Amino acid sequence: LTSNKAEICSTGGDGCICYFEYDRERKTLEFMGLKQLKELSLVQSVCQGMHFSKDHPNNEYAAGFASTDFMLWNLTTETKVAQISCGGWRRPHSFYLGDIPDMQNCFAYVKDDVIHIHRHWVGAQKAKVFPLNLRTQFHGRELHSLCFISADPNAGFESEERKISDRSSWIATGCEDGSVRLTRYASEARNWSTSELLGEHVGGSAVSSVCCVSKMHMIGSDIPDLTDVLGQDSAVDDSESPCLLISVGAKRVVTSWLLRNSRQKKKGESSISDIGHNGASPEVSSVTFQWLATDMPTKSSRPCGKIEKSLKLEGVEKDTSANVTKLGSSSNHERESFEDDWRYMAATAFLVKGVGSRLTICFISVACSDATLTLRALVLPHRLWFDVASLVPLV
């Protein structure tokens, strides 16, 4: 990543890819995000193809197993590259990938003392016909929300990158399937670039609304500096104004994504390169997002819990007490069913920073399905969530 930072990627038998960032100076290991592959039950390794020209993206691949089949999966385009029936990961096996894994891959396994080799290898001279996609990958279900990605011109973006943003548009979309995607439209080329999966909400909860916030509001504040107590988080640099993408949806899940102003693509971060313009450098023309924080409600004790014992009321017959208990249990059952359906419908956000303070607070106003309006706060760089206020209807 940089001279003092290194990235660690771990895979396992749960079908997940975890990304960590190690800071050599602070000697800290920070969790950067997790990607779950529904197509693979076991992920063995993650690799990248060679970036041999500006006309072809630098794709990322995952190799693993789905039941008894070996599978090579393109993480960038979300397409299956190869699937070979071999009997599962317990059989002795090995695989080799070339510079372009979509066209150069080899897999071998042992069965009944026989080595079976599956080889698909296309020469580099035919690479000009790659890729053969007729249509870019996109959401598979109903699209609920979209927003344009824009940054404060006074914060973060350099002049070269501002020129790129003038001639192209980045759009973030949220879908019913719980995924958030990043897509770029090049106005000069009049086409859509590859749509990449930014991430998914907890448990695949549907995304109802997405919004982008970058403008910083400076105020005089007596907020104490918590850096010495909690430690500095390397994910957010306090010297820059962050550009955040906020997504909300079902199960009252709020997820924030950080726009990384970097010239090089990092593993574990979704990136859209400006490959449609011939005069642009691929290193400059990239927009990169990184998962920042996710907040979801926990199972809390309800003020109106279940009534396990009969209510003892003075001057009331026993059968009347039973009727009250039954009514209370029914009411609480309806409340639980209603709370299970709680979801965030829409969201808007703004950034606030105190003068002389390293803390940046992202206030997120969300509208809930129970007709309440809640103000949440995300404290950066420490990724702490707080409930600030809530407007409840008088019913």
Number of C-alpha atoms within 10 A of each C-alpha: 13 7 8 11 16 13 17 15 15 14 18 14 13 13 19 18 22 16 19 18 19 18 17 12 9 11 10 13 16 16 15 19 17 17 17 15 17 11 18 23 16 24 25 16 15 19 15 18 17 15 14 12 10 17 17 15 21 18 17 19 23 24 20 25 25 20 16 14 17 25 23 29 25 22 20 22 19 18 15 15 16 19 15 16 13 21 15 17 17 8 12 12 17 11 15 11 20 14 14 21 25 23 21 16 20 17 21 17 21 15 12 6 7 8 11 14 13 12 14 13 15 15 9 11 7 9 13 10 7 12 12 7 9 6 8 13 15 18 18 10 11 11 19 16 18 20 16 16 22 18 20 14 12 11 15 19 16 12 10 12 17 15 13 17 19 10 14 19 16 19 16 23 27 29 25 20 18 21 23 24 19 27 23 24 19 20 14 10 14 10 11 17 19 21 24 23 23 24 24 22 23 19 10 15 20 26 31 23 24 26 23 24 20 23 20 19 13 13 11 10 11 10 13 11 12 14 14 7 7 10 10 17 15 17 19 19 13 17 9 11 20 26 24 27 24 23 30 30 30 25 21 20 20 25 21 22 20 20 24 22 18 16 15 16 20 15 18 24 21 23 27 22 25 27 22 20 19 11 8 17 15 21 13 17 23 22 24 23 25 23 22 21 19 19 17 14 9 6 6 6 7 10 6 11 14 14 14 9 8 13 16 11 10 6 6 10 10 12 9 11 15 15 12 13 18 12 13 18 16 12 14 16 14 12 15 13 10 12 13 12 14 16 22 27 18 20 22 18 20 17 21 17 21 17 14 14 16 19 20 22 22 24 20 21 19 24 19 18 17 15 13 13 19 18 18 20 20 21 16 23 23 19 18 13 18 13 12 12 12 14 11 11 9 4 3
